[in-house]
Amino acid sequence: MPDGYRLRLPGPTFVPARIRQATARLIVNHRGPEFRAMLADAEERLKPIFGTRNRILFFAASGSGMMEAAVVNIASPDTELLFVTHGQFGERFASIAAAVGARYDRLDMPWGSDIDIDAVAGRLREKTYRAVFVIHNESSTAIVADLARLGALLRDTSTLLVTDSVSGLAGIEMKQDEWGVDVVVSASQKALMCPPGLGLASVSAKAWEVIERGDHIPAFYWDFKRVLASLEKGETPFTPAVPIVYGLIEALDMIHAEGLPRVLARHRRLSAALRDGAAAIGLPVFGTGSNLSSTVVALSVPREMDGAAIVKALYQRHRTVIAGSRNKLSGRVIRIGTMGDFDEDTILTDLAHLENVLPDLGHAFTPGAGIAAARASLAGSARS
Ligand SMILES: *Cc1c(COP(=O)(O)O)cnc(C)c1O
């Protein structure tokens, strides 16, 4: 691995040493007493992060696997789903529905805009949907969905609210029960600071009632009912991602030692400072939305520059790895992860590296302006 390699993607994220070390522990029997205790412990300490009293289902899967799981457990041949999209992951959710033969409508909004709740309400008046699917934290544009308002819209209806919080959970607030979110899926490699490979799902009583009807798209590996039945015996139905559960226990120690409210406040404060610093060197926030993410920063690249060139230069000169865009925003938007194990130094270093490479790419700005703006932002937002 190159010296000084800095993984600054919006996932997978940097895995702290203590988590990496935990994943190297002896593999034990996944149906034995040691592992059962760990699974139960992980579940209990994940619940406050989801803001739920639901059981937490564990899968060996990437985030997209969990998105597919959410679709196949809810979709049925006789009902329709509504996918609200305003970015790449929202479109992926709808593509999964298409691939598995679900019946669905798409409600597309401009990328980088907030979700127009009135437009969602309008659709719901036109048709009865079994569920509304939305991305909690749209990582391609760094916009957060207002799940509290969407939940309020659906609470007294038969329609479920299903969300992908792969890049949100543990970095931005999630109050599943209070907001009335029926299915939350997530994964290990973002704000949970773990290696990729562990998928999570939390399912409300209202959603279980729908799943219990047994009319959903056929599923075996993804079948939530099968996973719940095993969980009731303290197990997973198939071999779980044992090393990542070890890592997760460590991550949960870290999160709860810092305190969840403090973790979330740190994400808010540092992401805001990074945005302020970037704006001061001519890289403004992408899009028109106001519900900005705390776990990823999406920046507009000036017209005369190519975002891919910035990504490449940061890697070549500093071994700093950020993301461009692998979609219709390609070249126009760069993205930096602000989740998991990161601090003031992390974002100040990001800005220092950006300030180092941008002049060579022909971009003019006041040297030092990015770091100064970030420092001012940090000074104005006391650490909690
Ligand atoms: C990272 C991410 C995923 C998961 O992608 P995988 O590569 O399948 O793990 C899903 N949804 C969102 C919003 C993400 O940011």
The ligand as a Gaussian input file, in Angstrom:
#p B3LYP/6-31G(d) Opt

LIG

0 1
 C      -22.447000       3.240000      -0.642000
 C      -23.914000       3.238000      -0.867000
 C      -24.616000       2.061000      -1.173000
 C      -23.987000       0.725000      -1.203000
 O      -23.218000       0.418000      -2.225000
 P      -22.445000      -0.981000      -2.229000
 O      -21.277000      -0.656000      -3.092000
 O      -23.345000      -1.960000      -2.786000
 O      -22.068000      -1.290000      -0.810000
 C      -25.977000       2.123000      -1.281000
 N      -26.643000       3.268000      -1.142000
 C      -26.011000       4.419000      -0.854000
 C      -26.810000       5.653000      -0.684000
 C      -24.631000       4.434000      -0.706000
 O      -24.005000       5.579000      -0.421000

